[in-house]
């Protein structure tokens, strides 16, 4: 059984990420941070890059473990 994230799994991750990105400015306002539109876009882009980078790193790590287990 593969532990890699499938395309469907990536779609689910993005589906959960979209509302967070949309409501990020509201959440920051509740926490007392006032974000300008430029700051909001920068924080949202950073959040998306961190999540997608984490998914990419996970897939690379799992792929290497599976290759090592198979003796490749």
N, C-alpha and C positions, 0 to 999 in steps of 0.2 A: 504494500500500500504506500503510495507516494504522499509525502507531506508537503509537496509543493502547492502553492496557491494557484488555483485554476483561473481561467478567464471569468467564470461565474463568481468565484470568490473575490476577484478583483472588482467586479461590478458591485458586489455587496458592500465592499469597503468604500468604494466611491459613493454609493447610495447613502451610506451613513455620514460620509464626509461632507456632502453637499449642504445639508441643513446646518451643520456646524459652521461652515464657511459663511453661509448666508446670515446666520444669527450671531456671528462673531462680534460684530459691532455692538449689538444689544447686550451680549454677555459682558463685554468689556465695560459698557456703561453701568451695568449692575455692580461690577467690581470697582467702579470709581475711576476708570480710565477713559479719557476722552480721545478718541481716535479720529484724525482727519481722514478723508477718503484715500489719500496717498499712503498714510500709515496703515490703514485697513487693508489696502491691496497688498502692501508689503508683508504684513503679518499673515494674511490669507495665503499668499503665494508660498511663504516659508512653511506654513502648516501643510499645505498640499505636497510640497517637495519633500518634507520630512517623512510624511506618511508613505508616499510613493517610493522614496529612497529606502525606507525600512522594509517595504514589501519586496523591492528588488534585492536588497541584501539578504532577506530571508530565503528567497528563491535560489540565489547563488549559493548560499551556505548549505541549504538542503540538497541542492544538486551536486555539490562537491561531496557531501557525506554519502549520498547514494552511489556516486561513481566510485568512491573509495570502498564501499561495502561490496560492490560488484567486482572489485579488483581491476578496474580500468586504469 
